[in-house]
Amino acid sequence: MKRTEIRLDHGAGGSAARELIEHIFMSRFANPVLSAASDSAVLGAPPERMAFTTDSHVVKPVEFPGGNIGKLAVAGTVNDLAVSGAKPLYLSAGFILEEGLSIELLERVVESMARTAEEAGVAIVTGDTKVVERGSCDGIFITTAGVGALPDSRAGIGAALHVQPGDRLIINGALAEHGAAIVCARNDLETDPVIYSDCAPLCDLIETMFAASPEGIRFMRDATRGGLATVVCELADMREFRIELEEDALPVKEHVRGVCEMFGFDPLYLANEGKVVAVVAKEEAQAVLSAMRSHPLGREAAIFGTVGEPGKSRVTMNTSIGGSRVLQLLTGEQLPRIC
């Protein structure tokens, strides 16, 4: 690149725009579909059902310990497909770039996207770039969409259609790491050890779970904005179940808990970007838990709750001090610009 920062003519469709697209994007996302340089990607459709999702990313700051907006964009979209039971295949990526954005920063973001897509086994096959005037955007915003193949046997996973009383709730690791990492980055707060975002594509872990129990997984959701508590409350509302959680079983690292206490956040409601909440048949729960713990993204997996009988939806948590706490949907905005 001849220039060191984004200029308005990078979005004008001329030689500068062509240089940006070829040097930054095409070189890193290279695959046969994208290289065709068509106005739309021409894809081969799998014989199964298709899952489709879209997401926008406005995280602040753009870079944080454990990731950046590019890694977050790919992982978040891949995870939305995977927790629906789909096998992610293709992504699109749309970029809103602010005049003055560092080309070096943009390269780091795009390289991170390429690495995360390769890790997840997906191809970024189409996209778009727009440039806005200085002050009209906070550096860079990214919108992604994803397509995946959904086997018939997994239909309904994302809608909780198969959840039954007695099912167990499992999470693949410690809570609130992404939210705490963002808080520290915004406030120049150093912790020992450093808090890293848990941002990661979960598709390989989820395939490991399905391999361990093809029929035992009833429901999955990634615990992003609103955290674990919001996922569980939404699950209870979907089928009007009573759900009981065990606080002692929920993994929260001490330095993360300390940051939450400092800023008045509840780790149950703080965002995660690499955590899946799964509801698994009681008789299959230990097999799924063991499979999760064998995977690098599931070593701290834990069973933390049980689905009760249908009735008026209600989520309660047995606390560490022997009491009981009612959990409700998050009200207000606990931490904006988290993803």
N, C-alpha and C positions, 0 to 999 in steps of 0.2 A: 504494500500500500504506500502511495506517495505521501499521503497525509497522516497525521497522528491523531486526528479527532474527526468526529462526524460533522459534516457540513450539510446545508440544505440541499445542495445539488446531488448528494448521495441518494435522495429520494425522488429525483426528477426524471428518472427513466433514461438518462443519457449515459455517457461514458463513465462518469463517476459511479453511477448506480451499478453499471455492469461490472466495474472493478470491485466494488463492495461485494456483490453477490458471488462473483467467481472466486475472489481471494479469500473471503471470510467464510461463506456458507458452502458453496459447491465443493470446495477443496476438502472440507471436514465432514460433510454429510454424504460424500460420494457413494452412490449406488446406482444400478442400472435404471431404475425408475426415475430418480431425480435427474440423472444425467441426460435423459431425453429432452429436458428443458421445455416441456409442454406447458400450456396454461393450466392443465389439470393432470394429476397423476393417473395413469392407467394401470389398474391393479387386477390381479387374478383373485377371484372370490373363492373362499373355501366352501366346501359342501355344507358346513354347519351353519347355524344361525350366526348373525353378526352382532357384536356389541359395539356401541359408538359412544364416545364421550368428548366433552370439550371443557377447557379450563383456562383461566386467565391468571397471570402471576404479576404481582406488584410489590413483592417483598422489599422491605427497607431495613437494613442496608442491602444492597445488591449482592455483596459478598459477606459471608459470615463463617465462623469456624465449622468445618464439616461440609461446606458446599457454597453454592451461589444460585442466582436466579435460574441459570440454565439447567443445572442438575435438578433443581426443584421442579422446573417445568416438565422435564421428561419423566422423572420419578413419579410426580403427582399424577400425571395422566396415565402412565402405565399401571399405577396402583389402582386407579379407579376402574380400569378394565379388569385387572386381576381379581379384585375382591368381588366382582360380579360373576366370577367363574370363567372369564374369558382368557384366552391366550393372546396377549398383545402382538400385533403384527406391524402396523403402520402408524406413523404420526405425521401431523402437519405442524408447522411452526410459523407464527406471525409475529413480527418484531415492530414495536413502536420505539424509535430511537430519537433521543433529544439532540439537537444541534449542540456540539461541544463535547459529546460523549467520547471518552478516550477509545481509540482503536485498539489499544493494548487490552483494555478491560473487556471490550466486546470480543476479542479473540479468546480471552480466558473463558468467558461465558459460553461461547460456541464450542470450544474444545471440550468443556465439561459436558455439554449436551451430547456431543458425539461419543464420549467415553461412556456416559450413562446409557445411551441408546444401545451401544454395543453390548454392555453388560446385561441389559434387559432383553437382548435379541430382537430388537425392533429396528425398522428403517424409517428415517425421516425423509419422506418422499415428495413433499411439496411445501411451499411456504410463501411468505410475502414480507416485504419490508417497507415501512413508511418512516419518514423523518419529519419531525415537528420543530418549530422554533424553540430557541433557548427559553426555558421557563415554562413551556407547555407540557412537559413530561418530566418525571423524576428519573432521568437517565435512560432507563430501558424498561419497557413492559413487554411481556411475552404472552401470547395466546397460543395454546396448543389444542389439537384435537387428536383423538386416537381411535383406531379400529382394531377389533380383535375377533377371533373365532370362538364361538360359544358352543361347546358340546351340549346336545340335548339333555344329557344326564345332569347338567349343572344349571339348567334353566330354573329360575326362581331363587337362586342363592342370594342375590342382592335384595330380594323383596321379602325375605323371612317367611316364605310360604311353608317351609317344612319344619319350623321350630316347634318343639314339643316340651311339655313339662318334664323336668328332670334333666334336660340338656345342660351341659356345662359351658361356661364362658372361659375362653383362653385368650391371652395376649402374648405376643412374642418377645416382649422385653420391657425395659424401664420406661416410665412415663415422663413427658414434659421436656425432653431434651432439646427439641427444636425450639420451642417457645423460650426456654431459658437461654439458649445460645443467642437468639435474636435480642433478648433483653440485654444480655451482656455486651453484645456488639454495639447496640444503640447507645449504651451508657458508658462505653469504654471501661467496663468492669472486668477485671482479671480475677479468675478463680484458680485454685490449685486443688485438684487437677483442672485443666481447661474443660469447659463444657462444649462438646461438639454436637451439632445438629445430627439427628438420627436419619436425615434425608437419605433414602435408598429405594431402589426399585425392588418390590416384594414378589415379583412374579415367580422367580425360581423357588423361593421359600413356599409360596402357595402351591406350586406344583408338587413339592415334596409332601405337603400336607395331604393333598388329594391322592397321591400315590400310597400314603399310609392308610387312608380311609376314603375310598371313592364314594361311598354312600353315607358316611357318618357326618359330613360337614353340612350343617343346616343353613348357616348364614355367615357372611363376612362383611366387614366394613373397615376402611382405614380411618383411624382416629385423628383427623386433621383439626380444622377449626372447631372449637368447642370441646375438643379433647375426648377422652374415654367416657366421661359422664354423659356427654351429649349423645354419643353413639348408643349407649345402653338405654337412655331415656327414650330415644327415637325408636329403638327396637321394642321397648315395652309398649309404646303407643301404637306401633304397627299392628300388633296382634292382641293388645290389651292383656298382656301378661304381667304377673308380679315377678320381679327379679330381685334376688338377694345377693349382695356382694360381700366379700371379706377384705377389709382394709389391710390386714396383715399379709395377705397374699399378693397385694399389688406392689410391684417393684418400683421404687423411686430412689434414685441415688442421693446420698446425703448432701453433696454439694449442689445438686439441682434443687433439693428441698430447701436448702439454705437461701438460694436466690429467690425462690418463690415466697418464702417468708419475708425476705427483705422488701419485696415489692408488693406484697399483699395478694399474690396469686395463689390459686388452688391448683396443684398439679393435676388434679382430676379433670380440670377444664382447660388446661393449657395445651396448645397444639403439638401434635407429633407429625412427622413426615416419613416415618419408617415403621409404623406400628399397625398391625392388623388385629382387630377384635374378631374372634371366631366363636360361633356357637356350634358345639359338637355333641352328638349323641353320647349319653352317659357311658355306654359300654365301649365307645370308641375313643373316649377322651384321653386315656393314658397312651394309647398308640399314637395319636396325633401329637400329644405333648412330647413324646420321645422323639418323634420325627422332627419336630420343630427344634428341639434342643440339639439335634445333630447338625443343624444348618448354622452357618455363621451369623445369620440375622435372627436366630431364634434361641440362642444359647441361654438367655434369661427368661424363656417362656414360662408362664405360670397359669394355672387354673385359678380363677379368682371369683367365680360366681356360679349361680344355679338359676335356671328358669323355673318359676313356680307355676301354680295353676292359673288358668285364665280368670279374668275378672276385671275390676277396675285397674287400669295400668298403674303400676307403682314400683319404684326402685328404692330399695333400702340397702344400707351398708352397715354391717356390724363393725364397729370402730375398734381401734386398738385398745381403748380404755374400757371396753365392755359395754358401751352404749350402742344406740342405733341412730343412724342419720338418714333422712330422706333426701334423695338426689332429684333435682329437677333440671329442666333445660336451662342452659345459660341465658341469662338476661343481661342486656347491655353489651358493650364491647370491651372485653377484657384486655385485648392487645391487638390493635389494628395493624394492617400491612404485614401480616405474619407469613403470607405465602403469595 
